[in-house]
Amino acid sequence: MSLRARFMEDLKAAMKAGQSGQVATLRMVNAKLKDADIVARARGAEVSEDEIVSMLRGMIKSRTESAAMYQQGGRPELAEKEEAEIAIIRAYLPAELDAATLEAAAREAIGALGAASMKDMGKVMGALKARFGAALDAGQASAVVKSLLSA
C-alpha cells in the first residue's frame, strides 16, 4: 500500500476512533503532501514515494527543533505535543539503517569510488542514496561519510 493510501486509511480510522491528536497530525501531513503535489504539478511530475519520505523526514526535523526550543523556553506541554507528532510521523518512515550497516556501506562506497577527500563527499552521498533510497537518513549518512573522509 502506498504512503498516500496509508495516510487516508489511517486518517479515517483515527477519526472513527476519536483520536484527535492523530487526526490533526495526519491532516497536517496531507496538507503538506498537497502542497508538494502542487509544486510537482507545476513542473509536470508526480510526487514519488521517496519524495514523500523526504518530506516526512523534514517534518520530523522541524518538530525536533521546535520541541528543543519549547523545552528551553520552559514550555514542556508544547514540547510533548511536538514529540507526539514526531512519533506519529515516524511510523510512516521505512526502517532506518543501523549505524554499523551505514558505516560499512559508506566505507564500501568510498573504496569503490576511490574517494580520498571532502571534495568527493557528493559522489559518496550520491552512491549511498542510489543504493538505499528512502531508507537512508541523509543527516546520519553525511556525518558518517564526513568522519570517514576527514580521518
LINBELNOR-V918414 format. One record per backbone hydrogen bond with DSSP energy under -0.5 kcal/mol. NH is the residue of the N-H (numbers start at 1). CO is the residue of the C=O. Records with the same first field share a line. If there is no record, write none. Layout:
BEGIN
NH = CO, CO
END
This chain:
BEGIN
6 = 2
7 = 3
8 = 4
9 = 5
10 = 6
11 = 7
12 = 8
13 = 9
14 = 10
15 = 11
16 = 12
17 = 13
18 = 14, 15
19 = 14
20 = 18
23 = 19
24 = 20
25 = 21
26 = 22
27 = 23
28 = 24
29 = 25
30 = 26
31 = 27
32 = 28
33 = 29
34 = 30
35 = 31
36 = 32
37 = 33
38 = 34
39 = 35
40 = 36
41 = 37
42 = 38
43 = 39
44 = 41
45 = 40
48 = 46
52 = 48
53 = 49
54 = 50
55 = 51
56 = 52
57 = 53
58 = 54
59 = 55
60 = 56
61 = 57
62 = 58
63 = 59
64 = 60
65 = 61
66 = 62
67 = 63
68 = 64
69 = 65
70 = 66
71 = 67
72 = 68
73 = 69
74 = 71
75 = 70
78 = 75
79 = 75
80 = 76
81 = 77
82 = 78
83 = 79
84 = 80
85 = 81
86 = 82
87 = 83
88 = 84
89 = 85
90 = 86
91 = 87
92 = 89
93 = 90
97 = 135
102 = 98
103 = 99
104 = 100
105 = 101
106 = 102
107 = 103
108 = 104
109 = 105
110 = 106
111 = 107
112 = 108
113 = 109
114 = 110
115 = 110
120 = 117
121 = 118
124 = 120
125 = 121
126 = 122
127 = 123
128 = 124
129 = 125
130 = 126
131 = 127
132 = 128
133 = 129
135 = 132
136 = 133
137 = 135
138 = 136
141 = 137
142 = 138
143 = 139
144 = 140
145 = 141
146 = 142
147 = 143
148 = 144
149 = 145
150 = 146
151 = 147
END
